[in-house]
Amino acid sequence: MPARLFQNCKKIIFLLFFFLGWSASAQEYRFIEEVNLRPAKLEYFRDSVQFQLEGSIPIESVVTPRNPRLTLSLKAAGNILELGEIPLEKNLSKYTYSESYRFAFEPWMQESFLELSFFQGKREQSEPFEKRVLAKGIITTPFLAKVGRFAASEEIQDVGLFIPGGVADRGNDQTVTYLIQFRPGSSDFEATRANEAQLSQLREFVTANPDITSIKITGIQSPENQEGKLSRLGMERAEAVKSAILNKNIILRDSLIDLEARWNDWFDFRLLLSDYEQVSTSVKDQLYDILMNGEDYLTQQESLKRVRGFDQVSRDLYPKLRAAKIEVRAKPGRGIGMQKMAILEKELNGNSSVSELSFVDWATAAESSARMNEKTEIYTKMTELFRSVLPYNNLAVIKMREAQRTFDEDIKENLWTEAEWLLNQAIRLEPNGYSLHNKGQIAALRGNFWEAYRLLSEASTLTKNADFLKRNEALRGALDIIRGDYKLATLRFDYSFDNAKDLFNKGLAFFLAGDFSQASIAFEESVIQNRSFGYGYYGLALLAINAGQKEVALIQLQRAVSLNEELYRWMLYDPSFEEIRGMDDFFESERKTQS
């Protein structure tokens, strides 16, 4: 029998038990009818499960019940946790009991049920007179937080942080802006000293940063009468600047350049006004009130003219709007060139302990290599040539990412052990945030969340690099969720994220902290970033069921499980959705998912 079919059969058998076997909890009971479980659904919190159980057993006559006993147990396929016998207190008409429980959570408990058993008669009696399921499953929502582990059906998550080329800002995109001025009403480019200086600075920037992400030229028109009443002037200015850039060979590919124009728009004027200091704050406030009042452009223009002091403002700022704005986003080029690459290849194959190339050359060559085996070869040689944390740390990251690509737990553990040895070597050379972060990531992958948190906290004190801190805090926030510090977790995510995983974790933190509006925003952003991820939809389903919107929750669940098989398993055992598992549409969604 194929493994997938076998797993589905096991799932179906368990589902029959889940939905049909446990339906007996709705029956009437003779002795264990009056039972109160608080909370009504068991929930994981800070590494344990805790609840209180109280109730009563009626005394029907002087002879019944005889030697009553109650026991409590947590059961799942192949596992059982005996919680012991419950002490009973005899009163005139009933026995009463009240007991608190707390036990350490184990993964098998996610698919368990809490069963109360009632015995009477002889002490050695093994079969209960009555038994009742009090709770199905355990809410383990915090474990949805993504800390690097993933199921076989999910996309591989990248783990570990490379030290970037030995230079903190290397490889980061930079955006710069240049302004080309025009005469009133004209779109003819003039090689004035100011314009030529702007183009010279542009040339220097793209020479130093040849990896261009985008170039946008925006033609702008002033509100002055001599600028004309048509929008064409702005676009003509943008086209004139594009021609000048291409003619001077500053940019060689015109396909990189996007052209735009703005007309009857106060956006650029507002930018200039924010830095303008020739009028009082009260005048500025009046101008901003008009610019932001939502009225049409011409009405705003007339209102601006009535503000005392605006004549001076317009004389100073309007001429600056006869322009075209160049915005370039780029980053330093990758690689070290053919000549240096030839030297590097010779030294990789040699035995020399001295290199003609600099440390930055080696680091750049490794960083720009597309294949992991090439990176490994270069970083390994660097450990022989340079006394530096970078090659040891980055070799460890390669081992960590190799471990992500195997589901053989023994191989995975061996790779993590190798990575840890390399990271310890790096830390011996110099304590650094990157290596401590990577050790923390390995601890999180192993499930050692408290040790992971300690290492990440220490890492956060060793560098102020903004990109590092964002990624380190994102992982700390995910661990805060698992550790139960939900409010603290929300503070960790006070960054602008652009990936679905971190946005989902952010939403989860706010959801568990009770801030449902912020949770909704983050879950929706997660969906927008990656619609095939699935977890954002699951978060929206949690919000809907929490608000009592069963139909909405069902729709979001259908979206989640259709995208992600692992979420299908979570849905089956998550007590959060117990109320909608009896809905007809729930089983219809199951059939669609299976087909």
C-alpha positions in Angstrom: 0.0 0.0 0.0 1.5 3.4 -0.9 2.6 5.4 2.1 0.3 8.4 1.3 -2.7 6.1 1.0 -1.8 4.4 4.2 -1.6 7.7 6.0 -5.0 8.7 4.6 -6.5 5.5 5.8 -5.1 6.1 9.3 -6.5 9.6 9.2 -10.0 8.4 8.2 -10.0 5.8 11.0 -9.0 8.4 13.5 -11.6 10.8 12.1 -14.4 8.2 12.6 -13.3 7.8 16.2 -13.0 11.6 16.5 -16.4 12.5 15.2 -18.4 9.4 16.0 -16.8 7.7 19.0 -16.7 10.9 21.0 -20.3 11.8 20.2 -21.2 9.7 23.2 -20.3 12.8 25.2 -23.8 14.1 24.4 -25.5 11.1 26.1 -27.1 11.3 29.6 -25.2 10.1 32.5 -26.4 8.6 35.8 -23.5 9.6 38.1 -21.2 12.0 36.1 -23.8 14.3 34.6 -22.8 17.3 36.8 -19.2 18.1 35.7 -17.6 21.5 35.2 -14.3 21.8 33.4 -12.6 25.3 33.5 -11.6 26.3 30.9 -14.0 24.3 28.7 -11.2 23.6 26.2 -7.8 22.5 27.2 -5.1 25.0 26.1 -1.3 25.0 26.0 0.4 27.9 27.8 4.0 28.3 28.8 5.1 24.7 28.3 2.1 23.1 30.2 -1.6 22.5 30.3 -3.6 23.5 33.4 -7.3 23.3 34.3 -9.8 22.8 37.1 -12.4 20.1 37.4 -15.3 20.1 39.8 -18.6 18.3 40.0 -20.9 16.1 42.0 -22.2 12.5 42.1 -25.8 12.1 43.4 -26.6 9.7 46.2 -29.8 7.9 45.0 -30.3 5.7 48.1 -28.4 4.4 51.1 -26.8 1.6 49.0 -26.0 3.5 45.8 -23.5 4.3 44.6 -21.3 1.7 46.4 -17.6 2.6 46.9 -17.7 5.4 44.2 -14.4 6.3 42.6 -13.5 8.8 39.9 -10.3 8.7 37.8 -9.1 11.1 35.1 -6.8 10.3 32.2 -5.5 12.0 29.0 -5.5 9.5 26.1 -4.4 9.4 22.5 -3.5 6.6 20.1 -0.6 4.7 21.8 -0.3 7.2 24.7 -2.0 7.7 28.0 -1.3 10.0 30.9 -3.0 8.9 34.1 -4.0 11.9 36.2 -5.0 9.8 39.1 -8.0 9.3 41.4 -10.1 12.3 42.3 -10.8 12.8 46.0 -14.5 12.7 46.9 -16.3 14.5 49.7 -19.5 12.9 51.0 -22.5 15.2 51.8 -26.1 14.4 52.6 -27.3 14.0 49.0 -24.2 13.8 46.9 -20.5 13.4 46.7 -18.6 16.5 45.5 -15.1 17.0 44.2 -12.9 19.9 43.1 -9.4 19.4 41.8 -6.8 21.5 39.9 -4.4 19.9 37.4 -1.2 21.0 35.7 1.1 18.8 33.6 3.9 19.4 31.1 2.8 19.4 27.5 4.1 16.7 25.1 3.5 16.7 21.3 1.2 13.6 21.3 -1.3 15.5 23.5 -2.4 17.7 20.6 -4.5 14.8 19.4 -5.6 13.5 22.8 -8.9 13.5 24.7 -9.6 14.0 28.4 -11.7 11.2 29.9 -13.4 10.9 33.2 -14.1 7.4 34.5 -16.6 6.4 37.2 -16.3 3.2 39.2 -18.4 1.6 41.9 -18.5 -1.7 43.7 -15.4 -3.8 44.3 -12.1 -1.9 44.3 -10.5 -4.3 41.9 -13.1 -3.6 39.2 -11.2 -2.7 36.0 -14.0 -1.5 33.7 -15.7 1.8 34.6 -19.4 1.9 35.2 -19.5 5.1 33.2 -17.0 7.2 31.3 -17.2 10.6 29.7 -15.0 12.6 27.4 -14.7 16.1 28.8 -12.5 17.7 26.2 -11.2 16.9 22.8 -7.6 17.9 21.8 -5.6 20.8 23.2 -5.4 24.2 21.7 -1.8 24.6 20.7 -2.1 27.8 18.7 1.3 29.2 19.9 3.0 26.3 18.1 1.8 27.6 14.8 4.6 30.2 15.2 7.2 29.6 12.5 10.7 29.2 13.9 12.4 27.3 11.1 10.8 23.8 11.2 8.4 22.9 8.4 6.4 19.9 7.3 7.2 17.8 4.3 4.4 19.3 2.3 5.6 22.9 3.0 8.1 25.2 1.3 11.7 24.9 2.8 12.3 27.8 5.2 15.7 29.5 4.9 17.6 29.6 8.3 20.8 31.2 9.5 22.3 34.6 8.8 25.4 35.0 6.7 27.9 37.7 7.7 27.6 39.9 4.5 31.0 40.3 2.9 32.7 41.6 6.0 31.1 45.1 5.5 27.8 45.8 7.3 26.1 47.7 4.5 27.3 45.7 1.6 24.6 44.4 -0.7 21.9 46.6 0.6 19.8 48.6 -1.8 20.2 52.3 -1.8 17.9 54.9 -3.2 19.1 58.4 -4.3 17.3 61.3 -5.9 18.6 64.0 -8.3 16.8 67.0 -9.6 17.1 68.6 -13.1 15.8 72.1 -13.5 14.1 73.7 -16.5 13.2 77.2 -17.6 9.6 78.3 -17.2 7.3 76.6 -19.7 10.3 74.8 -21.4 11.1 71.1 -21.8 14.6 71.7 -23.4 17.4 70.2 -21.3 20.0 72.8 -20.5 23.6 71.9 -19.5 23.8 74.4 -16.7 26.4 74.0 -13.9 23.7 72.7 -11.5 22.3 70.2 -14.0 25.7 68.9 -15.0 26.6 68.5 -11.3 23.5 66.4 -10.7 24.3 64.2 -13.7 27.9 63.8 -12.5 26.7 62.6 -9.1 24.4 60.2 -10.9 27.3 58.8 -12.9 29.4 58.3 -9.7 26.5 56.5 -8.0 25.7 54.0 -10.7 29.5 53.3 -11.2 29.8 52.4 -7.5 26.4 50.6 -7.5 26.0 49.0 -10.9 23.4 46.5 -9.8 20.4 48.7 -10.7 17.0 47.8 -9.4 15.0 50.7 -10.8 15.3 54.1 -12.4 12.3 56.4 -12.4 12.2 59.9 -14.0 9.2 62.0 -13.0 8.5 65.2 -14.9 7.0 68.0 -12.7 5.2 71.2 -13.5 4.9 74.3 -11.4 1.4 75.9 -10.8 2.8 79.1 -12.4 0.9 80.5 -15.4 3.9 80.3 -17.7 4.1 76.5 -17.1 0.9 76.1 -19.1 -2.4 74.4 -18.5 -1.7 71.0 -20.1 -0.1 67.9 -18.5 2.2 67.2 -21.5 5.0 69.5 -20.3 5.9 67.2 -17.4 6.2 64.1 -19.6 8.3 66.1 -22.1 10.7 67.0 -19.3 11.0 63.4 -18.3 11.7 62.4 -21.9 14.3 65.1 -22.2 16.2 64.0 -19.1 16.1 60.4 -20.3 17.7 61.4 -23.6 20.4 63.3 -21.8 21.3 60.3 -19.6 21.5 58.0 -22.6 23.5 60.4 -24.7 26.1 60.8 -21.9 26.2 57.0 -21.5 25.4 57.2 -17.8 22.8 54.4 -18.3 23.4 52.0 -21.1 20.0 50.3 -21.2 17.0 52.5 -21.8 14.7 49.6 -20.8 15.7 50.2 -17.2 14.1 53.7 -17.2 10.5 54.3 -16.4 8.9 57.7 -17.1 6.1 59.4 -15.2 4.7 62.9 -14.9 2.7 64.8 -12.3 0.3 67.6 -13.0 -2.2 69.4 -10.9 -0.8 67.6 -7.9 0.6 69.1 -4.7 2.7 66.1 -3.7 6.1 67.7 -4.6 5.1 71.1 -3.2 4.3 69.4 0.1 7.8 67.8 0.2 9.4 71.2 -0.4 7.2 72.9 2.2 8.2 70.4 4.9 11.8 71.7 4.8 10.9 75.4 4.2 11.8 77.6 7.1 11.1 81.1 5.9 7.6 81.3 7.3 6.1 80.7 10.8 4.8 77.4 12.0 1.2 78.8 12.1 1.4 79.7 8.4 2.7 76.2 7.5 -0.2 74.7 9.5 -2.7 76.8 7.5 -1.1 75.7 4.3 -1.1 72.0 5.3 -4.8 72.2 6.3 -5.7 73.4 2.8 -3.4 70.9 1.1 -4.9 68.0 3.0 -8.6 69.0 3.0 -9.5 66.7 0.1 -10.8 69.5 -2.2 -9.9 69.6 -5.9 -6.6 71.1 -7.1 -7.8 74.5 -8.4 -10.0 75.1 -5.3 -6.9 74.4 -3.1 -4.8 76.8 -5.2 -7.3 79.6 -4.7 -7.4 78.9 -0.9 -3.6 78.9 -0.7 -3.4 82.4 -2.3 -5.6 83.8 0.5 -3.1 82.7 3.2 -1.0 85.6 4.4 2.6 84.9 3.5 1.9 82.5 0.7 3.2 85.0 -1.9 6.7 84.6 -0.4 6.3 80.8 -0.3 5.2 80.5 -3.9 8.1 82.8 -5.1 10.6 80.6 -3.3 9.2 77.1 -4.0 7.4 77.3 -7.3 10.5 77.6 -9.4 11.9 74.4 -7.9 8.9 72.6 -9.4 10.0 73.4 -13.0 11.9 70.1 -12.9 12.3 66.5 -13.5 13.2 64.2 -10.6 15.5 61.1 -11.1 15.1 58.3 -8.5 17.6 55.5 -8.7 17.6 52.3 -6.6 20.7 50.2 -6.9 23.3 48.3 -4.9 27.0 47.4 -5.3 28.0 45.0 -8.1 28.6 41.4 -7.2 31.7 39.4 -8.1 35.4 40.3 -8.3 36.1 40.4 -12.0 37.7 37.9 -14.3 41.4 38.7 -13.4 40.9 38.3 -9.7 38.7 35.2 -10.2 41.6 33.5 -12.1 43.9 34.2 -9.1 41.3 32.9 -6.7 40.8 29.6 -8.7 44.6 29.1 -8.7 44.9 29.6 -5.0 42.0 27.3 -4.3 43.9 24.5 -5.9 47.2 25.4 -4.3 48.7 25.0 -0.8 49.8 28.5 -0.1 48.9 30.1 3.2 49.3 33.6 1.7 46.9 35.2 -0.9 47.4 37.9 -3.5 43.7 38.8 -2.9 42.3 40.8 0.0 39.9 39.4 2.6 37.1 41.5 0.9 37.9 39.9 -2.5 37.5 36.4 -1.0 34.3 37.3 0.9 32.8 39.0 -2.2 33.7 35.9 -4.4 32.0 33.6 -1.9 28.9 35.8 -1.5 28.4 36.1 -5.3 28.8 32.4 -6.0 25.5 30.8 -7.0 26.3 27.3 -5.8 26.6 26.2 -2.2 29.5 23.8 -3.0 31.4 26.8 -4.4 30.7 28.9 -1.3 31.8 26.0 0.9 35.1 25.7 -1.0 35.9 29.4 -0.8 34.9 29.8 2.9 36.9 26.6 3.8 40.0 28.1 2.2 39.4 31.4 4.0 39.7 29.6 7.3 43.3 28.8 6.3 44.1 32.3 5.0 42.4 34.7 7.5 41.8 34.8 11.2 38.2 35.9 10.9 34.7 34.9 12.2 33.2 35.3 8.8 34.2 32.0 7.0 33.4 29.9 10.1 30.0 31.5 10.6 29.1 31.3 6.9 30.2 27.7 6.6 27.9 26.9 9.6 25.0 28.6 7.8 25.6 26.4 4.7 25.5 23.3 7.0 22.2 24.6 8.6 20.6 25.0 5.2 21.8 21.6 4.1 20.0 20.2 7.2 16.8 21.9 6.1 16.9 19.9 2.9 16.7 16.4 4.5 14.1 14.7 6.6 16.5 12.1 7.9 16.7 13.1 11.5 20.1 11.5 12.0 21.6 13.4 9.1 20.0 16.6 10.2 21.4 16.2 13.7 24.9 15.6 12.4 24.7 18.7 10.2 23.5 20.8 13.1 26.4 19.4 15.3 28.9 20.4 12.5 27.4 23.8 12.3 27.6 24.3 16.0 31.3 23.4 16.0 32.0 26.0 13.4 29.9 28.6 15.2 31.8 28.0 18.4 35.1 28.5 16.5 33.8 31.8 15.3 32.8 32.9 18.8 36.2 31.9 20.2 37.8 34.2 17.6 35.4 37.0 18.5 32.0 37.0 20.2 29.5 38.2 17.5 25.8 38.5 17.1 25.6 36.5 13.9 27.1 33.3 15.3 25.1 33.6 18.5 21.9 34.1 16.4 22.7 31.0 14.4 23.3 28.9 17.5 19.9 30.1 18.8 18.3 29.1 15.5 19.7 25.6 15.8 18.4 25.4 19.4 15.0 26.5 18.1 15.0 23.9 15.4 15.8 21.2 18.0 12.9 22.5 20.1 15.1 23.9 22.9 13.2 27.1 23.0 14.4 28.5 26.2 18.1 28.0 25.3 17.3 29.5 21.8 15.8 32.6 23.5 18.9 33.1 25.7 21.3 33.0 22.8 19.2 35.3 20.7 18.9 37.8 23.5 22.7 37.8 23.9 23.1 38.2 20.2 20.9 41.3 20.2 23.4 43.2 22.4 26.4 42.7 20.1 25.4 44.6 17.0 23.3 47.6 15.9 23.0 46.5 12.3 19.3 47.3 11.4 18.8 44.3 9.1 20.3 41.9 11.6 18.2 43.2 14.5 15.0 42.9 12.5 15.6 39.3 11.7 16.9 38.5 15.2 13.9 40.1 16.8 11.5 38.3 14.4 12.8 35.0 15.7 12.8 36.1 19.3 9.2 37.2 18.8 8.2 33.8 17.5 9.9 32.2 20.5 8.0 34.7 22.8 4.8 33.4 21.3 5.7 29.8 22.2 6.9 30.9 25.7 3.6 32.6 26.3 4.9 36.2 26.4 2.4 37.5 23.9 2.6 41.2 24.7 6.3 41.2 24.5 6.1 39.3 21.2 4.1 42.2 19.7 6.9 44.6 20.5 9.4 42.3 18.7 7.5 42.7 15.4 7.7 46.5 15.4 9.5 46.4 12.0 8.4 46.6 8.4 8.3 43.0 7.1 8.0 41.8 3.5 7.7 38.1 3.9 4.6 36.0 4.7 6.2 34.0 7.5 7.2 37.0 9.7 3.9 38.7 9.0 2.0 35.6 10.1 4.0 35.4 13.3 3.3 39.1 13.9 -0.5 38.4 13.4 -0.3 35.4 15.8 1.4 37.5 18.5 -1.4 40.2 18.3 -4.1 37.5 18.2 -2.9 35.8 21.3 -2.4 39.2 23.0 -6.1 40.0 22.3 -5.4 42.8 19.8 -7.6 41.4 17.0 -7.6 44.5 14.7 -3.7 44.4 14.5 -3.8 40.7 14.1 -6.2 41.0 11.2 -4.0 43.5 9.4 -0.9 41.3 9.8 -2.7 38.1 8.6 -4.1 39.9 5.6 -0.6 41.2 4.7 0.8 37.7 5.0 -1.8 36.5 2.5 -0.9 39.4 0.1 2.8 38.6 0.3 2.3 34.9 -0.4 -1.1 33.5 -1.2 0.2 29.9 -1.4 1.6 30.0 2.2 -1.8 29.3 3.7 -1.1 30.3 7.3 -2.5 33.8 6.8 -5.8 32.3 5.9 -5.6 30.0 9.0 -5.0 33.1 11.2 -8.1 34.8 9.6 -10.1 31.7 10.4 -9.0 31.9 14.1 -10.1 35.5 14.2 -13.5 34.6 12.6 -14.3 31.7 15.0 -13.2 33.9 17.9 -15.8 36.4 16.8 -18.5 33.8 16.4 -18.5 34.0 12.6 -18.7 30.3 11.8 -19.4 30.7 8.1 -16.5 33.1 7.6 -14.2 30.8 9.6 -15.2 27.9 7.4 -14.4 29.8 4.2 -11.0 30.8 5.5 -10.3 27.3 6.6 -11.1 26.0 3.2 -8.6 28.4 1.7 -5.9 27.4 4.2 -6.2 23.7 3.9 -6.5 23.7 0.1 -3.0 25.4 0.0 -1.3 23.6 2.8 -1.6 19.9 3.8 -0.1 20.5 7.3 -2.8 23.0 8.1 -5.4 20.3 7.3 -4.0 18.2 10.1 -4.1 21.2 12.5 -7.7 21.9 11.6 -8.7 18.3 12.4 -7.5 18.4 15.9 -7.7 22.1 16.8 -10.4 22.5 19.5 -10.8 26.1 18.3 -12.9 24.8 15.5 -14.9 22.2 17.4 -18.1 24.2 16.9 -18.0 24.0 13.1 -16.9 20.4 12.7 -20.6 19.5 13.0 -21.6 21.7 10.1 -22.5 20.1 6.8 -20.2 22.4 4.9 -17.3 21.3 7.0 -17.5 17.7 5.7 -18.1 19.1 2.2 -14.8 20.9 2.5 -13.1 17.7 3.7 -14.3 15.8 0.6 -13.1 18.6 -1.7 -9.7 18.6 0.1 -9.3 14.8 -0.2 -10.3 14.8 -3.9 
